């Protein structure tokens, strides 16, 4: 079934609330009317559609209430492909030729069976009876089905001006952008709707799609921000950060994270990547206090070292060591094991303990070059230069890291002296 037919069925059956009650219990026109109503509803619920249709027809014949016939026609239109749909509609229109429910169903029926000329004629009759947003949208979909884009747009615009319906807006944007080469006008409609009516997800995703085609990253970010403000969905916040990082706009990423409180772990990482270790330390400390998660205490140890590595006093080294000791009592983290181990080795505070910590890290990641370098450096500090050389030598042809090269050179000098 064409997507336009699906849209028209939706407009026929689900747009707004009906002002009429097709099935009313308690207003009897004949004996057992209520019983027949319950029977029709039960059959409909059991998906015995033809029996339900026959029961509604029986209700109409006995009561002469047109709503029963409308219900039968509606059920026939949606649930069956029987020619009886047209017969029911024509019977109803003989009784009330201006009934908008029957007229709408007749338009839908002609569209469903691809009789577009009759559908066009009927929708014009319908609009003469009632030119509301719903009927105008049906007309727009009919002309869109026939690729008459200017006329479809005209009806959609008239419908949208009355109801500000999101689906009608999307049809307008699609026609303007893809068929009439009016991209700026399409964007203007979408932006205005978002500004005045709010960031409905369907509309905002359409706007994001259009901005993507225009390569307007700032527009995409702005729209995701509106989505996040209205929905507080972390998926949107993640997209915003990803886009800021794609633009290398870390300042804006930081501002967003600080303002929203979203993913403060990411804030810590961004600060660290920028070398802003005081800010990284402060953010990690705040998370540690809030969550009592010792991984943040370990990071505090790293950032405290980076902050003071050019001016390390015994007091600072003791403070850093205390943080790692406390963190490693709670979590067995390879990064912290290696970092703390290397610190103990390099500053010759406790080389044996440092080597033990690095070896524990290597149990988790045995192929890590940086952990192997830490171990080799520890062995060098213990004057075990041959063992240290055996660890690093297989990697040195492809090593670019200056610190590893410096360590290997020192080990080579040690072997030369020996």
KANORPE-V873886 format. One record per backbone hydrogen bond with DSSP energy under -0.5 kcal/mol. NH is the residue of the N-H (numbers start at 1). CO is the residue of the C=O. Records with the same first field share a line. If there is no record, write none. Layout:
NH->CO / CO
This chain:
6->2
7->3
8->4
9->5
10->6
11->7
12->8
13->9
14->10
15->10 / 11
16->14
22->20
24->22
28->26
33->30
36->32
37->33
38->34
39->35
40->36
41->37
42->38
43->39
44->40
45->41
46->42
47->44
48->43
49->47
52->48
53->49
54->50
55->51
56->52
57->53
58->54
59->55
60->56
61->57
62->58
63->59
64->60
66->64
68->65
69->65
70->66
71->67
72->68
73->69
74->70
75->71
76->72
77->73
78->74
79->75
80->76
85->82
86->83
87->83
88->84
89->85
90->86
91->87
92->88
93->89
94->90
95->91 / 92
96->92
99->96
100->98
103->99
104->100
105->101
106->102
107->103
108->104
109->105
110->106
111->107
112->108
113->109
114->111
115->110
116->114
119->115
120->116
121->117
122->118
123->119
124->120
125->121
126->122
127->123
128->124
129->125
130->126
132->130
136->132
137->133
138->134
139->135
140->136
141->137
142->138
143->139
144->140
145->141
146->142
147->144
148->143
149->147
152->148
153->149
154->150
155->151
156->152
157->153
158->154
159->155
160->156
161->157
162->158 / 159
163->159
164->160
169->165
170->166
171->167
172->168
173->169
174->170
175->171
176->172
177->173
178->174
179->175
180->175
182->176
186->182
187->183
188->184
189->185
190->186
191->187
192->188
193->189
194->190
195->191
196->192
197->193
198->193 / 194
200->198
204->200
205->201
206->202
207->203
208->204
209->205
210->206
211->207
212->208
213->209
214->210
215->211 / 212
216->211
217->215
220->216
221->217
222->218
223->219
224->220
225->221
226->222
227->223
228->224
229->225
230->226
231->227
232->228
234->232
236->233
237->233
238->234
239->235
240->236
241->237
242->238
243->239
244->240
245->241
246->242
247->243
248->245
249->244
250->248
253->249
254->250
255->251
256->252
257->253
258->254
259->255
260->256
261->257
266->263
267->263
268->264
269->265
270->266
271->267
272->268
273->269
274->270
275->272
276->271
277->275
280->276
281->277
282->278
283->279
284->280
285->281
286->282
287->283
288->284
289->285
290->286
291->287
292->288
294->292
296->293
297->293
298->294
299->295
300->296
301->297
302->298
303->299
304->300
305->301
306->302
307->303
308->304
309->305
311->308
313->311
317->313
318->314
319->315
320->316
321->317
322->318
323->319
324->320
325->321
326->322
327->323
328->324
329->325
330->326 / 327
331->327
333->331
334->332
337->333
338->334
339->335
340->336
341->337
342->338
343->339
344->340
345->341
346->342
347->343
348->345
349->344
350->344
354->350
355->351
356->352
357->353
358->354
359->355
360->356
361->357
362->358
363->359
364->360 / 361
365->361
368->365
369->367
372->368
373->369
374->370
375->371
376->372
377->373
378->374
379->375
380->376
381->377
382->378
383->380
384->379
385->383
388->384
389->385
390->386
391->387
392->388
393->389
394->390
395->392
396->392 / 393
398->395
399->396
405->401
406->402
407->403
408->404
409->405
410->406
411->407
412->408
413->409
414->410
415->411
416->412
417->413
418->414
